[in-house]
Amino acid sequence: MEKIYIKNYSNYPIPYLNITNYQFNLNIIKIIKKQLALKYFSIPIDIIGNILTIAMGNPNFETINILENITKRKIKIFKSDKQQILFKINQLYKRRIK
């Protein structure tokens, strides 16, 4: 798995996740509202106990803290391509409404 480093946080390697063919659980998607997902280029991919795993286009500590406060869960992150995230957000949130 390729490791991506956050600008100014190179001591914290973040694994990369290609979400193009990832099988998302629509029940997990609803944890973060679409407007927040778009604002933070973030999409929930898994939840185990109190840990929510999120694919992010631009991982940073500020966004992680904001999402932890909103979701009331600890956040684990993967770096993903912003365009893939935007595509998946539009695809999955549209499907979830139906």
VEXMAR-202765 format. One record per atom (N, C-alpha, C): x, y, z; residue number from 1; atom name; residue in one letter. Coordinates in steps of 0.1 Angstrom, whole numbers, padded with zeros to 4 digits, m for minus. Atoms other than C-alpha are relative to their C-alpha. Example, Ala and Ser with C-alpha at 12.3 -4.5 7.8 and 13.67 -1.06 7.14 Angstrom:
px_py_pz_seq_atom_type
0009_m0012_0000_1_N_A
0123_m0045_0078_1_CA_A
0009_0012_0000_1_C_A
m0009_m0011_0000_2_N_S
0137_m0011_0071_2_CA_S
m0008_0011_0008_2_C_S
//
This chain:
px_py_pz_seq_atom_type
0008_m0012_0000_1_N_M
0000_0000_0000_1_CA_M
0009_0012_0000_1_C_M
m0008_m0012_0001_2_N_E
0014_0034_m0010_2_CA_E
m0003_0009_0012_2_C_E
0002_m0009_m0011_3_N_K
0020_0058_0019_3_CA_K
0001_0015_m0005_3_C_K
0001_m0014_0003_4_N_I
0010_0094_0016_4_CA_I
0003_0008_0012_4_C_I
m0004_m0008_m0012_5_N_Y
0024_0121_0039_5_CA_Y
m0008_0014_m0001_5_C_Y
0007_m0013_m0001_6_N_I
0004_0152_0051_6_CA_I
0011_0011_0000_6_C_I
m0009_m0012_0000_7_N_K
0021_0185_0043_7_CA_K
0001_0005_0014_7_C_K
m0004_m0005_m0013_8_N_N
0038_0197_0075_8_CA_N
m0002_m0011_0011_8_C_N
0001_0011_m0010_9_N_Y
0030_0163_0092_9_CA_Y
0006_m0012_m0005_9_C_Y
m0007_0012_0006_10_N_S
0055_0140_0076_10_CA_S
0003_m0011_0010_10_C_S
m0002_0010_m0010_11_N_N
0059_0121_0108_11_CA_N
m0012_m0009_0001_11_C_N
0012_0008_m0001_12_N_Y
0024_0107_0103_12_CA_Y
m0004_m0005_m0013_12_C_Y
0003_0005_0013_13_N_P
0022_0085_0073_13_CA_P
m0015_m0005_m0001_13_C_P
0014_0003_0002_14_N_I
m0013_0080_0059_14_CA_I
m0001_m0010_m0012_14_C_I
0001_0009_0011_15_N_P
m0021_0049_0038_15_CA_P
m0010_0005_m0010_15_C_P
0009_m0005_0011_16_N_Y
m0037_0055_0004_16_CA_Y
m0010_m0011_m0003_16_C_Y
0011_0009_0003_17_N_L
m0070_0038_m0005_17_CA_L
m0007_0004_m0013_17_C_L
0007_m0002_0013_18_N_N
m0083_0036_m0041_18_CA_N
m0014_m0004_0002_18_C_N
0014_0004_m0003_19_N_I
m0121_0038_m0036_19_CA_I
m0008_m0002_m0013_19_C_I
0007_0002_0013_20_N_T
m0130_0034_m0073_20_CA_T
m0010_m0012_0001_20_C_T
0008_0013_m0001_21_N_N
m0143_m0002_m0067_21_CA_N
m0004_m0004_0014_21_C_N
0003_0003_m0014_22_N_Y
m0148_0000_m0030_22_CA_Y
m0015_m0002_0002_22_C_Y
0014_0003_m0002_23_N_Q
m0181_m0016_m0018_23_CA_Q
m0004_0008_0013_23_C_Q
0004_m0008_m0011_24_N_F
m0196_0011_0005_24_CA_F
m0013_m0006_0006_24_C_F
0012_0004_m0007_25_N_N
m0222_0003_0032_25_CA_N
m0008_0013_0001_25_C_N
0008_m0012_0000_26_N_L
m0250_0028_0027_26_CA_L
m0004_0005_0014_26_C_L
0004_m0003_m0014_27_N_N
m0259_0027_0064_27_CA_N
0012_0008_0007_27_C_N
m0011_m0008_m0005_28_N_I
m0224_0041_0072_28_CA_I
0001_0013_m0006_28_C_I
0000_m0013_0007_29_N_I
m0226_0068_0046_29_CA_I
m0007_0011_0007_29_C_I
0009_m0010_m0006_30_N_K
m0254_0085_0065_30_CA_K
0006_0007_0013_30_C_K
m0006_m0005_m0012_31_N_I
m0231_0092_0095_31_CA_I
0005_0014_m0003_31_C_I
m0004_m0013_0003_32_N_I
m0217_0122_0077_32_CA_I
m0009_0006_m0011_32_C_I
0009_m0006_0010_33_N_K
m0241_0145_0058_33_CA_K
0007_0004_m0013_33_C_K
m0006_m0002_0013_34_N_K
m0235_0151_0021_34_CA_K
0007_0014_0000_34_C_K
m0007_m0013_0001_35_N_Q
m0227_0188_0026_35_CA_Q
0013_0000_0007_35_C_Q
m0012_0001_m0007_36_N_L
m0200_0180_0051_36_CA_L
0010_m0009_m0007_36_C_L
m0009_0009_0008_37_N_A
m0186_0152_0030_37_CA_A
0006_0008_m0012_37_C_A
m0005_m0008_0011_38_N_L
m0183_0176_0001_38_CA_L
0010_0011_0005_38_C_L
m0009_m0010_m0005_39_N_K
m0168_0204_0022_39_CA_K
0014_m0005_0004_39_C_K
m0013_0005_m0005_40_N_Y
m0141_0182_0037_40_CA_Y
0006_m0011_m0009_40_C_Y
m0005_0011_0009_41_N_F
m0136_0158_0007_41_CA_F
0002_m0013_0008_41_C_F
m0001_0012_m0009_42_N_S
m0144_0129_0031_42_CA_S
m0012_m0009_m0002_42_C_S
0011_0009_0001_43_N_I
m0165_0098_0028_43_CA_I
0002_m0012_0010_43_C_I
m0002_0011_m0009_44_N_P
m0171_0072_0055_44_CA_P
0001_m0013_m0007_44_C_P
m0002_0013_0006_45_N_I
m0159_0037_0046_45_CA_I
m0003_m0012_0009_45_C_I
0002_0011_m0009_46_N_D
m0162_0016_0077_46_CA_D
m0002_0006_0014_46_C_D
0001_m0004_m0014_47_N_I
m0171_0017_0114_47_CA_I
0001_m0013_0008_47_C_I
m0002_0012_m0009_48_N_I
m0159_m0007_0141_48_CA_I
0000_0006_0014_48_C_I
0002_m0006_m0013_49_N_G
m0171_0001_0176_49_CA_G
m0002_0015_m0001_49_C_G
0000_m0014_0000_50_N_N
m0164_0038_0182_50_CA_N
0010_0006_m0010_50_C_N
m0010_m0005_0010_51_N_I
m0139_0041_0153_51_CA_I
m0006_0001_m0014_51_C_I
0005_m0002_0013_52_N_L
m0151_0056_0121_52_CA_L
0012_0002_m0010_52_C_L
m0011_m0001_0010_53_N_T
m0128_0051_0091_53_CA_T
m0006_0008_m0012_53_C_T
0004_m0009_0010_54_N_I
m0129_0078_0065_54_CA_I
0010_0001_m0011_54_C_I
m0009_m0003_0011_55_N_A
m0114_0083_0030_55_CA_A
0000_0015_m0001_55_C_A
m0001_m0015_0001_56_N_M
m0102_0119_0027_56_CA_M
0009_0004_m0011_56_C_M
m0008_m0005_0011_57_N_G
m0089_0139_m0002_57_CA_G
0011_0009_0005_57_C_G
m0010_m0009_m0006_58_N_N
m0070_0163_0020_58_CA_N
0001_m0001_0015_58_C_N
0000_0003_m0015_59_N_P
m0063_0148_0054_59_CA_P
0008_0011_0007_59_C_P
m0007_m0009_m0009_60_N_N
m0054_0173_0081_60_CA_N
m0006_m0001_0014_60_C_N
0004_0002_m0014_61_N_F
m0057_0174_0119_61_CA_F
m0013_0009_0003_61_C_F
0011_m0009_m0003_62_N_E
m0082_0203_0119_62_CA_E
m0013_m0007_m0005_62_C_E
0012_0007_0006_63_N_T
m0107_0184_0096_63_CA_T
m0003_m0013_0008_63_C_T
0002_0012_m0008_64_N_I
m0102_0152_0116_64_CA_I
m0007_0004_0013_64_C_I
0006_m0005_m0013_65_N_N
m0110_0171_0149_65_CA_N
m0014_0004_m0002_65_C_N
0014_m0005_0003_66_N_I
m0141_0187_0133_66_CA_I
m0009_m0013_m0001_66_C_I
0008_0012_0003_67_N_L
m0154_0153_0121_67_CA_L
m0001_m0009_0013_67_C_L
0001_0008_m0013_68_N_E
m0146_0136_0155_68_CA_E
m0011_0007_0009_68_C_E
0010_m0007_m0008_69_N_N
m0167_0163_0172_69_CA_N
m0014_m0001_m0005_69_C_N
0014_0002_0007_70_N_I
m0196_0160_0147_70_CA_I
m0005_m0014_0002_70_C_I
0004_0014_0000_71_N_T
m0197_0122_0147_71_CA_T
0000_m0006_0014_71_C_T
m0002_0006_m0014_72_N_K
m0188_0117_0184_72_CA_K
0007_m0013_m0001_72_C_K
m0008_0012_0002_73_N_R
m0164_0090_0172_73_CA_R
0015_0003_m0003_73_C_R
m0014_m0001_0004_74_N_K
m0126_0085_0168_74_CA_K
0000_m0002_m0015_74_C_K
m0001_0001_0015_75_N_I
m0116_0089_0132_75_CA_I
0014_m0006_m0004_75_C_I
m0011_0006_0006_76_N_K
m0092_0067_0113_76_CA_K
m0001_0004_m0015_76_C_K
0001_m0005_0014_77_N_I
m0082_0080_0079_77_CA_I
0009_m0007_m0010_77_C_I
m0007_0004_0012_78_N_F
m0071_0069_0045_78_CA_F
0000_0012_m0010_78_C_F
m0001_m0010_0010_79_N_K
m0059_0093_0018_79_CA_K
m0006_m0006_m0013_79_C_K
0006_0005_0012_80_N_S
m0079_0090_m0014_80_CA_S
0000_0012_m0010_80_C_S
0000_m0010_0010_81_N_D
m0081_0109_m0047_81_CA_D
m0013_0009_0001_81_C_D
0012_m0009_m0001_82_N_K
m0104_0140_m0045_82_CA_K
m0010_m0002_m0010_82_C_K
0010_0002_0011_83_N_Q
m0120_0133_m0078_83_CA_Q
m0008_m0013_0002_83_C_Q
0007_0013_m0003_84_N_Q
m0128_0097_m0068_84_CA_Q
m0010_0003_0012_84_C_Q
0009_m0003_m0011_85_N_I
m0143_0110_m0035_85_CA_I
m0012_0008_m0004_85_C_I
0012_m0008_0005_86_N_L
m0165_0136_m0052_86_CA_L
m0009_m0008_m0008_86_C_L
0008_0009_0008_87_N_F
m0177_0110_m0077_87_CA_F
m0008_m0009_0009_87_C_F
0006_0010_m0009_88_N_K
m0185_0085_m0049_88_CA_K
m0011_0007_0009_88_C_K
0010_m0008_m0008_89_N_I
m0202_0112_m0027_89_CA_I
m0013_0002_m0008_89_C_I
0011_m0003_0009_90_N_N
m0225_0122_m0056_90_CA_N
m0008_m0013_m0003_90_C_N
0006_0013_0003_91_N_Q
m0232_0085_m0065_91_CA_Q
m0007_m0006_0012_91_C_Q
0006_0008_m0012_92_N_L
m0238_0071_m0030_92_CA_L
m0010_0008_0007_92_C_L
0010_m0008_m0007_93_N_Y
m0257_0100_m0014_93_CA_Y
m0013_0000_m0009_93_C_Y
0011_0001_0008_94_N_K
m0280_0100_m0044_94_CA_K
m0008_m0013_0001_94_C_K
0006_0013_m0002_95_N_R
m0286_0063_m0041_95_CA_R
m0006_m0002_0013_95_C_R
0005_0002_m0013_96_N_R
m0291_0065_m0004_96_CA_R
m0014_0007_0002_96_C_R
0012_m0007_m0001_97_N_I
m0320_0089_m0008_97_CA_I
m0012_m0008_m0006_97_C_I
0011_0008_0006_98_N_K
m0340_0065_m0030_98_CA_K
m0006_m0010_0008_98_C_K
//
